Amino acid sequence: MRKWLLLTAAILLEVTATLSLRGALDHPALYVLVVVGYVGSFTVLALVLRAGLALGVAYGIWGASGVALTAILAALFFGDPLTGVMGVGIALVIAGVLCVELGAHSARARHAHDEGKPS
């Protein structure tokens, strides 16, 4: 459970930094939040890996969730376009992340089963 909470924190830090980057164009003081957010996100992502989440799963979820959340929140906060095609893309990103996670879970289960077999 800890690794998932850490991954959520890494995602939220990265999205905050990215949105702040857009806001910093008009309010330069937000560059502080950009730096803190990105440094914090990568630091927490390293903790996620140390906690045992596989790199492909962690990075896939982190990156894909960041893209989806940033697109949605940029539409809400900055009036960026969010079209039906973009919505389909976000849904495909989410589906891809689920496939990666389900594949990783299946591989772990298969590995655990194989380790239990007598030689």
N, C-alpha and C positions, 0 to 999 in steps of 0.2 A: 504494500500500500504506500509505503514511504516513497518509493521510486516514482510512482504515478503522481503523487503530490508535488514532488520535485520537478517532474516533467511539466506539469501544469504551470508551476511558477516560472520555469524557463520560457515557456510559450508566452505567458502573459508579460514577462519582462521584455521579450523580443518584440512583441506587438506594440507595447507601450513605447519602446524606443523608436520603432518605425513610424508610428503615428506622430511622435514628438518631432521626428526629423521633418515631417511635412509642416507641422506647426512652427518649427524653428525658422522657417523661411520668413515668417512675419514677426515672430517673437524669439530673437536670438538667445534669450536666456534658457530656452528649452533645449539648447545643445547640451547642457549639463545632464538633462534627463536622457538624452540620446546616448551619451557615453555611459552613464550609470546603467541604463537599461541593457545595452549590448554587452558590456563587461559582465554584468550580473547574469544575463541569460547564458552566456558561454560558461561562466563559472558554475552555475547551477546545472547546466547540461553535463558538465564533467562529473558533478556529483551523482547525476542520474546514472551515468555509465559505471561509476564506482559502486553504485548500489546494485548493479547487476543487470540492468536492462541492456539488451543487445544493441549494438551501434546502429544497425539497419533499422530496427524498430524505433529506437529513440529519435534518430535523426529524421526518419520518415514522418513520424507523428509531429515532431517539433516543426519541421519545415512546412508540411502540408497544413497543419493547423494554423501556423503563422500566416500563410498565404490566404487561407479562407477567412480567418478573423480580421486580418488587415483589410481585405477587400470589403467585407461587410461593414466594418467600423469606419472605413474611409468614406463609404457612401453615406453613412449616418452623420459623421462629424464634418466632412468636407464637401459633401454633395457630389462625390465622385460617381461616375455612372456604375450601375449594377444591372446589367441586362439579363435577359433570360439565358442567353448563351453562357454568360459568366456564371449564372446560377447552376447550369448544367456542369460547367467546369468544376465548380466548388463541390458539387455532389460527386463527381468522378474522383476528385482528390480525396474526399472522405472515404469513398468506396475503395480506393487504392490503399489508403492507410489501413482500413479494416482487413483487406486481403493480406497485407504484409504482416499485421499482428496475428491473424488467424494462421498464416503459414508458419510464423515463428512458434506459435503455441503448438501446432501440429509437429513441428520438428523437435521441440523439446520433449513432447510426449513420446515420440518415436525413439528418441535418443535414450530416454529413461527406460523405456521398454527393452531396448536392445542391451542396455547395461545390465539389466536383470536376468538376461538369458545365460544359461550355463554354456561354457565353451565346449 
